[in-house]
Amino acid sequence: QVQLVESGGGLVQAGGSLRLSCAVSGGTFSSYNMGWFRQAPGKEREFVADINWSGMITYYGDSVQGRFTISRDNAKNTMYLQMNNLKPEDTAVYYCQVRTGLTTYWGQGTQVTVSS
């Protein structure tokens, strides 16, 4: 069973930075493709960023391109999301996702609030 635990959320002023972490236990972390999604109140879950198993291929949603960076440390079984130049519209619950090829797993989410 794969388990995901996000951390690093919080309250930050517009223009500030946060780094989210997603620690994964169970299975073979280094073989998983992974991603970050977010969901704001009253809105659908939105794609934020994706990273392949090796960390060599990344994708970003249009709204975060150039401000957010996804990365992973396979030795620590952890994925990261560095968020810079945060905007109030980035306020949401952020979820990490793991795709094993057979199953998709989600973390419990971490709240990010950006004040103007």
N, C-alpha and C positions, 0 to 999 in steps of 0.2 A: 504494500500500500504506500502510495506516494503522498506525502504531506508537505504543505507549503505554509510558511509563516512570513507575512510581510511586516516590515517595521520601517520607521523613519519618517512617518507622516507627522504633521503638526500644523501650527499656525505661523504664517510668515507674511511679511509685508510685500506688496507688489515690487517687483524688481529683485527680490531675494532669491535664495537657492535652498533646495532640499535634496537629500539623497535617500531614495528608497532602497530597501534591501528585501530580497525574497530568498529565504533559506529553505532548502529542499532536503527532505529526508526520505529514504526509501528508494529503491530502484537504482538506476544507473544515470546519474545526473548528466554526465558528459555526453550522453547520447540523445538528450532531449532538446528539441526546439522549444523556445519559450517566448513569452511576450508579456506586455503590460497593457491593461485596459483600464478605463475609468468610467465612472457613472456619476453624473450630477443629479441632484433631486429633480424628479419629473422628466428626466431624459433617458434615452436608451444608452446602454453600455457602448462605449466608443473605443475603437482601437487607438492605442498610443504608440507602441513600438514593438518590434519583434527581433529576435536574434536566433541564429541557427546554432546547432550543437557545438560548433567549433568557436563561435564568436566572430567568425570572419564575415558573415553576411548579416546586415541589419536593415530594417525598414522602419519608417516613421510615418505617423499620421501628419497630414498637412499642417494641422494647427500647432504642432510641437516641433516640426522640422527646424533645425538650426538652434533650438533652445534646449532640447532634451538629448541625453546620450544614454543608450542602453549598453550594458556590458555584463560580463559574467566571469566568475573565477571558478573554474571547474575543480580546482584543488580544494576550494572551500564550500563547494556545492551551493553557491550563492549567485544570484543575479541582482543587478543594480539598475537603478534609473536615476541618473543625475539630472536634476531639473534646475535650470538657470533662467534668469529673467522671468520669473513667475508672474502671471497675470491673474486678476480676479476670476477670469473665465476658466482658469485651470482648477478651480475649486471643485473637488469631487472625492469620491472614494476610489482609491486606486487598487486594482487587483492584479496579482500575477497569475500567469497561466503556464501550465506545463503540458506539452503534447508528447506522449510516449510513442505515438504511432498507432496505438490501439485505443487509448483513453486520453481524455483531456481532463486535467485537474485544475482547480481554482483555489486560491488562498481566500482568507476571510476578509481581506481588504484592510486598507489603512487610510484614514481621513487626511486629506490635504486641504487646508483652508488658506486662501490668499486674500488678505485685506487690501483695500485700495487706499 
